[in-house]
Amino acid sequence: MRQAKDYIIFPLDVSSIDAAEHFVELLANCVGLFKVGLELFIRSGPEIVKYINQTGAAGVFLDLKLHDIPATVSRAMSGIADLGVKFATVHCGESQIMLEAAVAGSRGSVDILGVTVLTSVSAADIEAAGYQPDYYRDLSGLVVKRAAMAKDAGCSGIVCSGLEASIIKSRFGEDFATVTPGIRPRWSLGESDDQARVTTPAGAIKNGSDYLVIGRPIRDADDPALAAVKVAEEIETALN
């Protein structure tokens, strides 16, 4: 039975290994997963993954957003499969074959998530990138299209906005995981940041999100562990 804290993914978006280890020790019993992204992985490599796995029960979400030719993605995912992580990400991009290569490379040892549309991306960005009107007038259409690619390729789920989670669940089933960044607790709404499409933990859970990536509201709090507990309480309310 999942506890409310198990829905929380805390991103270790810090610039040093020492800072990452500090938050791991502080939050290991307050969150379900730690997200290791490009910045930290470039600095620490697999060592930070080993450290997380040895410190408490929280697992690892390795968010490298692979995007390359299929052969390279497959070999990279084969290496990731040996690290002992729960999730790893691949951009849906333009090619289902690349997604299939990632799934094959994982050898069933890690759940692959397709990254659909970054939550920092707005409709104006999609329009400026030259996409058809159907996609920038309603971003959910582009998310669904890329989710279908990920599903057909054998991915375990996708990364999407909490605003789109309900659509994904209705189209692709409850077993297709939705991981949602851009989560802002009710008590932190109004703070300015670089996320264009945000929702609250309760709103995301009610929409069908399986995991919530929550960074700044926890990291920048005077007491990060207490902030994580408050987020879990908000999630618990939605679950009940």
C-alpha positions in Angstrom: 0.0 0.0 0.0 1.5 3.3 -1.1 1.8 6.0 1.5 1.2 9.7 0.6 4.9 10.4 0.7 5.6 7.8 -1.9 3.9 10.0 -4.5 6.6 12.7 -4.0 9.7 12.9 -6.2 12.2 15.4 -4.9 14.6 16.8 -7.6 18.2 17.0 -6.5 18.7 20.1 -8.7 21.8 21.2 -6.8 25.3 22.1 -8.0 27.4 19.9 -5.7 27.5 16.4 -4.4 27.6 17.6 -0.8 24.4 19.5 -1.3 22.7 16.5 -2.9 23.8 14.2 0.0 22.5 16.8 2.5 19.0 16.7 1.0 19.1 12.9 0.7 19.9 12.5 4.4 17.3 15.1 5.3 14.4 13.8 3.1 15.1 10.0 2.7 12.1 9.2 4.9 9.9 12.0 3.7 9.7 11.3 -0.1 9.3 8.3 -2.4 12.0 9.0 -5.0 14.9 11.4 -5.6 15.2 12.8 -9.1 18.8 12.9 -10.4 19.0 15.1 -13.5 21.7 16.2 -15.9 23.4 18.8 -13.7 24.0 16.5 -10.8 24.7 13.3 -12.8 27.4 15.1 -14.8 29.1 16.2 -11.6 28.7 12.9 -9.6 28.0 10.1 -12.1 26.6 6.8 -10.8 28.0 7.5 -7.3 25.0 9.6 -6.3 22.7 6.9 -7.4 24.6 4.4 -5.2 24.4 6.9 -2.3 20.7 7.3 -2.5 20.1 3.6 -2.7 22.2 3.1 0.4 20.4 5.9 2.4 16.9 5.1 3.4 14.0 3.6 1.5 13.6 6.3 -1.3 14.4 5.2 -4.8 15.9 7.0 -7.8 14.3 8.6 -10.8 17.2 9.2 -13.3 16.0 12.1 -15.4 18.6 12.3 -18.2 16.0 12.8 -21.0 18.0 10.7 -23.6 17.5 11.9 -27.2 19.8 10.4 -29.8 20.0 7.8 -32.5 18.4 4.5 -31.5 21.6 2.6 -31.2 23.1 5.1 -28.8 20.0 5.4 -26.7 19.8 1.6 -26.4 23.4 1.3 -25.3 23.0 4.2 -22.8 19.9 2.6 -21.3 21.7 -0.7 -21.0 24.2 1.1 -18.8 21.4 2.8 -16.8 19.8 -0.6 -16.3 22.8 -1.7 -14.2 22.5 1.3 -11.7 19.4 0.2 -9.8 17.0 3.0 -10.6 13.2 3.0 -10.7 12.6 5.3 -13.6 14.7 6.7 -16.5 13.5 9.2 -19.1 13.7 9.5 -22.9 12.4 12.3 -25.0 9.5 11.2 -27.1 10.9 13.5 -29.8 10.3 12.5 -33.4 10.9 8.7 -33.4 9.1 5.8 -31.9 12.0 3.6 -32.9 14.2 5.6 -30.5 11.7 4.9 -27.7 11.6 1.2 -28.6 15.4 1.1 -28.5 15.3 2.5 -25.0 12.9 -0.1 -23.8 15.0 -2.9 -25.4 18.1 -1.5 -23.8 16.5 -1.4 -20.3 16.2 -5.2 -20.3 13.2 -4.9 -18.1 15.3 -3.6 -15.2 14.1 0.0 -15.2 10.8 1.6 -16.1 11.1 3.9 -19.1 9.2 7.2 -19.2 8.7 9.2 -22.3 9.0 13.0 -21.9 6.1 14.6 -23.8 6.1 18.4 -23.5 8.2 20.0 -20.8 6.1 22.0 -18.3 8.3 25.0 -19.0 7.0 25.0 -22.6 4.0 27.2 -23.4 1.6 27.3 -26.4 3.5 30.3 -27.7 6.8 28.2 -27.6 5.1 25.4 -29.6 3.8 27.9 -32.2 7.2 29.6 -32.5 8.8 26.1 -33.1 6.6 25.7 -36.2 4.1 23.1 -35.0 0.6 22.9 -36.6 -2.1 25.0 -35.0 -3.9 22.0 -33.6 -0.9 21.4 -31.3 -0.2 24.9 -30.0 -3.9 25.8 -29.6 -4.3 22.8 -27.3 -1.1 21.4 -25.9 -2.9 18.3 -24.6 -3.2 17.1 -28.2 0.6 17.1 -28.6 1.0 15.4 -25.2 -1.5 12.7 -26.2 0.2 12.1 -29.6 3.5 11.6 -27.9 2.0 9.5 -25.2 0.6 7.2 -27.8 4.1 6.8 -29.3 5.5 5.9 -25.8 2.7 3.5 -25.1 3.2 1.7 -28.5 6.9 1.5 -27.9 6.5 -0.3 -24.6 7.3 2.5 -22.2 5.9 2.3 -18.7 4.5 5.8 -18.8 5.2 9.4 -19.5 6.2 12.7 -18.0 3.4 15.3 -18.5 1.7 18.2 -16.8 -0.7 17.4 -14.0 -3.3 19.2 -16.2 -3.1 16.4 -18.7 -2.9 13.4 -16.4 -6.6 12.7 -16.5 -6.6 12.6 -20.3 -3.7 10.2 -20.3 -5.4 7.8 -17.9 -8.6 7.8 -19.8 -6.8 7.1 -23.1 -4.1 4.7 -22.1 -5.3 3.1 -18.8 -4.5 3.2 -15.1 -1.4 1.1 -15.5 0.3 3.7 -17.8 2.2 5.8 -15.3 2.0 9.6 -15.2 4.9 11.6 -13.6 4.1 15.3 -13.3 6.5 18.1 -12.7 5.2 21.7 -12.3 3.6 20.9 -8.9 3.0 23.8 -6.5 1.4 23.3 -3.1 -1.4 25.6 -2.3 0.7 27.5 0.2 3.4 28.2 -2.4 1.2 29.4 -5.3 2.0 32.8 -6.5 5.8 32.4 -6.4 7.4 33.2 -9.7 9.5 30.5 -11.5 10.1 29.0 -14.9 7.1 26.6 -15.0 4.4 27.6 -17.4 1.8 24.9 -16.7 1.4 24.1 -13.0 -1.1 22.5 -10.6 -1.4 21.7 -6.9 -0.6 18.3 -5.4 -4.2 17.7 -4.7 -5.3 18.7 -8.2 -2.7 16.5 -9.8 -3.7 13.5 -7.7 -7.3 14.0 -8.5 -6.4 14.1 -12.2 -4.7 10.8 -11.9 -1.0 11.6 -11.4 1.0 8.7 -10.0 4.1 10.7 -9.0 4.6 14.4 -8.3 7.9 16.2 -8.9 8.1 18.9 -6.2 11.3 20.9 -5.9 11.4 24.6 -4.9 8.6 24.5 -2.3 10.4 21.9 -0.3 14.1 22.8 -1.1 13.6 26.5 -0.3 11.6 26.1 2.8 13.0 26.9 6.2 12.4 23.3 7.2 12.5 21.1 4.0 11.5 18.0 5.9 8.4 19.7 7.4 7.5 21.1 4.0 7.6 17.6 2.5 5.3 16.4 5.3 2.9 19.3 4.5 2.9 18.2 0.9 2.2 14.6 1.9 -0.7 15.8 4.0 -2.2 17.6 1.0 -1.8 14.5 -1.1 -3.4 12.4 1.7 -6.4 14.7 1.6 -6.8 14.1 -2.1 -6.4 10.4 -1.8 -9.2 10.3 0.8 
